[in-house]
Amino acid sequence: MTQLARSAHPKQSGTVDGGYSQEFLTFTLGGEEYAIDILKVQEIRGYDAVTGIAHSPPFIKGVINLRGIIVPIVDLRIKFGVGVVDYTPFTVTIILNVGGRVVGIVVDAVSDVLSLDPAQLCEPPEFASSLDTRYIQSLGSIDDRMLIVVDIEKLMLSADMALVENPLH
């Protein structure tokens, strides 16, 4: 288990157009690189077996006991329909604290922590109605890398996830 180190005073604007840089944890799913707000991350762990829950959606892998807290584990590869679901030594679980709830997400690998300025973030393009983009906060560009910035709190607290009683709409 590895505890995620954070600076004492992270620079963050909280919005795409706030003027300050914002720190993101980047990770891979399939062949794409994603990013989430570093302030939502509690820790990063290697992937361990989970206890399955009957009649749960396929993307809910089950639960783990994390120091006395029962944590639901969501496989984002299944939820987003990207890549082959193959658990390797690089597969990790990112433990998040969203909306006062602790949840875990399974990803292919964690890349790094990046600071992005508002100029490096742009709104996602409009797509046909068949593509669900409501959880894409923005697209980030750094050097030759394109990052899909996910609004992880909106995703985890949505009715689709069925993780909370009063989901965000």
QUIGI-V509204 format. One record per run of one state. SS is the DSSP state (A for helix, B for strand, O for the rest). FROM is the first residue (numbers start at 0). LEN is the number of residues. Records with the same first field share a line. If there is no record, write none. Layout:
SS: FROM-LEN / FROM-LEN
This chain:
O: 0-1 / 3-18 / 29-2 / 46-4 / 51-8 / 66-2 / 80-11 / 98-2 / 107-1 / 116-1 / 122-13 / 142-2 / 150-1 / 156-1 / 158-9 / 168-1
B: 1-2 / 21-8 / 31-6 / 40-6 / 50-1 / 59-7 / 68-7 / 91-7 / 100-7 / 108-8 / 120-2 / 135-7 / 144-6 / 157-1 / 167-1
A: 37-3 / 75-5 / 117-3 / 151-5
